[in-house]
Amino acid sequence: MQKNKITLALMLLPSAMTSPAISYAKSVNDTETTRLDAVEVTSTEQQLFPKTAKATPTYEVQVKEVEKFVNATTVEDYLRFSPSLNIRKRYIGDPNGSLGMRGSNVFQTAHTMVFADGMPLHNPLRTSFNGAPRWSMVSPSEVESAEVLYGPFSAQYGGNSFGGVVNLNTRMPDNFEAHLDAMGMFQTLHRGGRNDTLTGYKTNISAGNRFDKFSIFGSYNRLENQGQPMTPRTTALSGTGGTAVNGPLNEPQPNTSPGIYYGDDGLARTTTDLFKVKMGYDFTPDLQGRFTVAYEERISETNDPLSLLKNASGNTLWGGATATGGSTNATYNLDGRSFRVPGSAFNVSESERQTINLGAGLKGKISNDWSIDTNASYYDAFHDKSVSSSLNPAHPLNQNKGQVNDVDAWWANYDLKLSTDNFLENKDLSFMGGYQFNHASLNNKTYDSNNYTTGSRAGLTNDSGGATQTNSVFSQLEWRFLPDWAVMAGARLDNWQAMEGHVYSTTSTENYADRDATRISPKASLEFSPDVWTFRYSFSKAYRFPIAEELFLSNSRFNSTTVAFPGLGPENGYFHNLMMQYDLPKGFVRANFFYDLINDEIANTLQNFGNVAVTTFQPIEQTETIGVDLTFQQNRLFDLPLDFMINGTFMNKQITKNSRNTALVGNEWDRIPKLQVNTSATYHILPVWDFAASVRYRSDVFQRLDNSDTQSNVFGGTDEYTFVDLKTSYRLPTYHNLKSTISAGIDNVLDQNVYENHPFPLRTYFVKASFDY
């Protein structure tokens, strides 16, 4: 298998030479009046490839502007004030920072795509919390801008753009440059029997230079942090009997039934090291190539679970165990009500992942009229292992029994786009067409261990996985048939295959037949853009094919179970968007009205049954989403040194048909807020000194399709929140070409205690110093 992976990568990578050596998106100069339209920001640099996603509603993120009011520790922080976008980042360094956009929630990560210079960061194998984009493969200091595209309205993106697409644009040097920054983070934790100060730090060092046509950039990024415990140990109260205990807290379950809080899984400690080299070459002033290699090592551990369970003698209890050191349930009693606690509730765990990411691309003009944008990439998590104990090391019956879990995940991509704005020698016609290939393979093996401290394997208990492959061709044509008027039509053909599907366990063996399917997705838009106004209607029909986790990954571990559905078919949806925008000097006002109707939408449900988290996948016959997002953005508001931004989204997504379970009809979709608002104000006290305040509001949401989780502020539920953040930055005088900046900030100033299934961080402080030469 390893040989096949390397062979495929070597076949793909030479077929393209890297993406642009310089980004074409720059921040807007405050001293100029710039027209901002729906899909592009005026740039001082040449655009190397025509805009081919004009029909897609787009929000531009300029990192230099966002940095003034965001305490960014990882690259996804730059996006969190974008309209109609949610990132479930549970703590700093979270490997599961899942992305949701518009009507696709944060557990439908197969509905969103993320690229960095054309290299995919999204996970084409997994969804839910495990399907988070590989954000940590890009350091925050190398990102220059980002495009946030909503919906599958461009033929160049497949059905995995049901929610949307994020394109991160990184920079390459024009001259010698060097950068160093260091940030410290501190969180005050006072929740669930803990009173601690959690600490962390982030460092980044990079350098680059240009030698005529050749440019090179290298960087090292390290993040180390303590996050609050991710999994409070809670369960329902029922019956009588059991060992009398003291210490646990009464806490309702998400469905308001009586429950108990008896501890947690321990602090989430994470360390990430990223080594990266990018090389660029200018074949001509208009044709640029890039090669990227990145290596990441991530280590996570939870080794200090908290048990609030005390017996009559004051001794700590650690749940049930067998005489051979395995986990079983113990029954305890608090004030006459009993509850059960497995020994695995207080186990310890450690995971390590080592990955390599290779990418090459070519972008720019290949003739007077035609441009190319082509990328090939290969991602391999060649070492991805986690080890868990059966019991807490302090348990009297502990014998170091445990589990070892190995994941083999890799994917390879190739993308070719050709475009012209003078199609058939007609300057009113623009054409774009191309081809895409994706192969993604996933295999998960779980072993019993007689000694988890050494990672020994005693026997295979589960082996499941499979692969998917997609070949796609696409094209679209835009006709500017009258002044200020344009119409676009396009189509995409996807041929999807599922292969090598299997589930092996100690009790059964199942090999699934290979499958394939072909679908065509039409696209269309009509635009009218007189003077400073823009009106655009966009339509798309799109198909999203299931991925390997949804089809094949059935696995049971100590505190979690996943149940796959090998018979899943493609989701198919109809998407509509009406955009209206009015451009202002140094800003704009924009409204998007959207309507989505999706058939056979795959619901990814996670529920906590006592102490076990169960993930399942099931098709829902039809859902309907109606929404509007409004954005106002203005630099130098009222001609003051004040930059202001506010955006809000009101959205309602419901289940409209479901013959498999009619009780769900009329219910709200899970994890979709009806209202979210983001706003920020940056005041330039002096040309070198900024102060910013920002607010993120989100209404509460259901986490279960039966809409039964109405209890707030408990594990397993999702709460309304209002996060207030502050930041100030001061740029020190330049000394011998050395530019220095110091900043400080606070996130969650109001110290809100809220949950999105897991608890979010409490008040967190940041201090940072950066140096640029």
Buried (B, 14 or more C-beta within 10 A) or exposed (E): EEEEBEEBBEEBBEBBBBBBBBBBBBBBEEEEEBBBBBBBBEBEEEEBBBBBBBBBBBBBBBBEBBBBBBBBBBBBBBBBBBBBBBBBBBBBBBBBBBBBBBBBBBBBBBBBBBBBBBBBBBBBBBBBBBBBBBBBBBBBBBBBBBBBBBBBBBBBBBBBBBBBBBBBBBBBBEEEBBBBBBBBBBBBBEBBBBEEEBEBBBBBBBBBBBEEBEBBBBBBBBBBBBBBBBBBBBBBBEEEEBEEBEBBBEBBBBBEEEBBBBBBBBBBBBBBBBBBBBBBBBEEEEBBBBBBBBBBBBBBBBBBBBBBBBBEEEEBBBBBBBEEBBBBBBBBBBEEBBBBBBBBBBBBBBBBBBBBBBBBBBBBBBEEBBBBBBBBBBBBBEBBBBBBBBBBBEBEBBBBBBBBBBBBBBBBBBBBBBBBBBBEEEEEBBBBBBBBBBBBBBBBBBBBBBBBEEBBBBEBBBBBBBBBBBBBBBBBBBBBEEEEEBBBBBBBBBBBBBBBBBBBBEEEEEEBEEBEEEBEBEBBBBBEBEEBEBBBBBBBBBBBBBBBBBBBBBBBBBBBBBBBBBEBBBBBBEBBBBBBBBBBBBBBBBBBBBBBBBBBBBBBBBBBEBBBBBBBBBBBBBBBBBBBBBBBBBBBBEEEBBBBBBBBBBBBBBBBBBEEBEEBBEBBBBBBBBBBBBBBBBBBEEEEEBBBBBBBBBBBBBBBBBBBBEBBBBBBBBBBBEBBBBBBBBBEEEEEEEBBBEBBBBBBBEEBBBBBBBBBBBBBBBBBBBBBE
